[in-house]
Amino acid sequence: MNALSHTSKPDAARLALDVERVRVDFPILHQQVHGCPLAFLDNAASAQRPRQVTEAISHYYHHDHANVHRGVHTLSHRATDAYEGAREKVRGFINAASTSEIVFTRGTTESINLVAATLGQSVRPGDEILITHLEHHSNIVPWKLLCERTGAVLRVAPIDADGAVRLDELQQMIGPRTRLVAVAHVSNALGTVNPVKRIVEWAHAADVPVLLDGAQATLHAAVDVRELDCEFYAFSGHKMCGPTGIGVLYGKQHWLEKLPPWQGGGEMILSVSFAETVYNKLPYKFEAGTPNIAGAIGLGAAIDYLSEIGLANIAAYESRLLGYMTDRLAAIDGLRLIGTAEVKAGVQSFVIDGIHPHDLGTVLDHKGVAIRTGHHCAMPVMEFFGVAGTARASLAFYNTQSEIDQLIDALQVAREILS
Ligand SMILES: Cc1ncc(COP(=O)(O)O)c(C=O)c1O
């Protein structure tokens, strides 16, 4: 049961999240910007970190830091235990079968590039990679580069006026030349939640693997990679209250085993001579060089934090908040909602007649409201809706109804000043 589900709605009455209690954990939220209380509604770009995450990182640096895996001394053992402990937390968080399937990367972008670079080695001219029109550039450009390198063809499933993928067309585009379907779990520009389990089933019926871009999913509801049955799942620490510079590529073990190594260096080998290299077992085969140890530990702490609140509670709370925000935005004269799909998570894009989104964002900032304006690294989406950019308010579980009221009041002021 979660907000990303197309089959069940959370039972809001049974779930509870004490937002004022939660906000105590986020020192950054308690400040004034231009003399107004900060209303941080830019969570899709990067979420904030609770004290528990920054404390876990400081603790590591103050007590346990050493390089991992190779040392015999106590600090190296402690650092290794903490790093591998974080991998186990990630495994549990997405319900992967084994820690061998959890590769630490710099983030979603690097995870997708890893798959594009390695899978790409067996892609032939005329093969097809299937994505959708609502992808973030991170799930477009690596595939375009792959196509340029290999002569493969990038195919793009269209979206409709609500910003939902046209599923009938997507299903028909999966064919004998499809080598991979790569789809966002949740769109960052539109908030659309794709019915990824169904997409995986269609792809599997044609024996095609699926990569899911989970950058916008993992903060908002429980993700179960075994239930989704996808081959690859990519996500970023900083979008789920963890540190920047750390992310994850989940891959089914037999897929990661058959992919060639990506970057070469220390850690990813068992033995090296000038004649022969024996690569390390999973997941280390894909973790060349000293990893982001503190980042992984911080991500582990973020997972502990989110798990303690409960992803079901988060999903139910955010779903109510999104409903409230969407209704209030829709009531503003001259405001057009962009992204009105039936199943959505945490994001609402919009434009206001005659006002440039950047001007809107600037006036809002002077009222303490942080939103993002521009193309949101999804230029094809902007082109589809005939706009250069949108204003986007994006939620996290620590946002409140009164912050949304602050957004609406600030928008009214902006309209008076700018129209
Ligand atoms: C849907 C989606 N995919 C991929 C990315 C890239 O994430 P990162 O910059 O953390 O690699 C983002 C970032 O906004 C995103 O929203």
The ligand as an SDF file (V2000), in Angstrom:
LIG
                    3D

 16 16  0  0  0  0  0  0  0  0999 V2000
   13.5220   11.7140  -12.3340 C   0  0  0  0  0  0  0  0  0  0  0  0
   14.9740   12.0620  -12.1370 C   0  0  0  0  0  0  0  0  0  0  0  0
   15.9160   11.2730  -12.6610 N   0  0  0  0  0  0  0  0  0  0  0  0
   17.2190   11.5200  -12.4950 C   0  0  0  0  0  0  0  0  0  0  0  0
   17.6550   12.6100  -11.7910 C   0  0  0  0  0  0  0  0  0  0  0  0
   19.1170   12.8420  -11.6030 C   0  0  0  0  0  0  0  0  0  0  0  0
   19.4480   12.6870  -10.2630 O   0  0  0  0  0  0  0  0  0  0  0  0
   20.9140   13.0430   -9.7530 P   0  0  0  0  0  0  0  0  0  0  0  0
   21.1770   14.4480  -10.2070 O   0  0  0  0  0  0  0  0  0  0  0  0
   20.8230   12.9260   -8.2740 O   0  0  0  0  0  0  0  0  0  0  0  0
   21.8340   12.0630  -10.3720 O   0  0  0  0  0  0  0  0  0  0  0  0
   16.7160   13.4800  -11.2390 C   0  0  0  0  0  0  0  0  0  0  0  0
   17.1260   14.7010  -10.5410 C   0  0  0  0  0  0  0  0  0  0  0  0
   16.3880   15.6370  -10.4060 O   0  0  0  0  0  0  0  0  0  0  0  0
   15.3340   13.1830  -11.4020 C   0  0  0  0  0  0  0  0  0  0  0  0
   14.3990   13.9600  -10.8710 O   0  0  0  0  0  0  0  0  0  0  0  0
  1  2  1  0
  2  3  1  0
  2 15  2  0
  3  4  2  0
  4  5  1  0
  5  6  1  0
  5 12  2  0
  6  7  1  0
  7  8  1  0
  8  9  2  0
  8 10  1  0
  8 11  1  0
 12 13  1  0
 12 15  1  0
 13 14  2  0
 15 16  1  0
M  END
$$$$
